[in-house]
Amino acid sequence: MEKSQIKDTIIARVEDFGVPPDIILRLIAVIQDKTHTIHNVVDIIQSDPSLTARILRVANSAAFCRKTPINTLSRAVIQMGERIVTGIALDFCMKQVYEKNLTGYNCSSEDFWAHSLMTAIAAREISRHTNNNISPDIAYTAGILHDIGKAIISEFIVDNNTLMQDWLDKGEVGDFLAAEKQLVDTDHAEVGWMMASKWKFPEELLNAIRYHHNPNNVEEKFRDIVFCIHLADITAMIAGKGTGIDSFIYDLDSNYVNYIDLGENELSFILLKIQEEFVQIIESIRVVKET
């Protein structure tokens, strides 16, 4: 099959891919509004009894539980924070994305989710150091969603890992994104952008997904959020949470220093902080899934 035909098949797969539950689209829309409150988040989540039950179970798990049991959704959201709750909601409601093994990347579904979550936590912390003070909520959500295109493109590269690695070793392509483009005439960032466009995600999320490996290619007004996700993605890999064979086969764009004021000591502190929070969240979700 020629590259153009493969790309047409991938586009068709995007069109056939299910739409996230309405609750996710509403939650993302609320988070986009900088004037939103925790009560707005609670109002949306409580419309889904299954998701409400999941969040209450996580809130009462060993990692979060205090002396007094949490028996209301509002208390759960206040205790865990709306960003963690958003992450749990995305994990719970977008199983079609995050429960797929990325065989083309030699990456399990667990590792895929771990990388997405670690990137989200890192993005939230890095967002506090951006020159234009971007929303930590948007940064966190963009971090979780940045690699969604891999859920579709994975199966189209699965039999060509050796060939792609050979291109990289010989310097015929610059990074793994270019290897994807060479093989199937598109890449996971573009496919993720197609998915997010179909779902009518906000512009900030669309651009973060599309350009997280090439932040200099985005419009100036979106560069703070895109460089934030770009750096968070690399930070997650440094912290040991990659997505298989493509880990560290991307360049860090040094131009991030023009958008993010982050020294070496501050980055070291962020690495320590995100690893601690990551362990807490992953353990809570794991315990709840097993019960």
Secondary structure, DSSP 8 states (H G I E B T S, - for coil): --HHHHHHHHHHHHHHS----HHHHHHHHHHHSTT--HHHHHHHHTT-HHHHHHHHHHHTSTTT--SS---SHHHHHHHH-HHHHHHHHHHHH-HHHHTS-BGGGTB-HHHHHHHHHHHHHHHHHHHTTBTT---HHHHHHHHHHTTTTHHHHHHHHGGGHHHHHHHHHTTSSSSHHHHHHHHHSS-HHHHHHHHHHHTT--HHHHHHHHHTT-GGGS-GGGHHHHHHHHHHHHHHHHTT---STTTT-S---GGGGGTB---HHHHHHHHHHHHHHHHHHHHHHHHHHH-
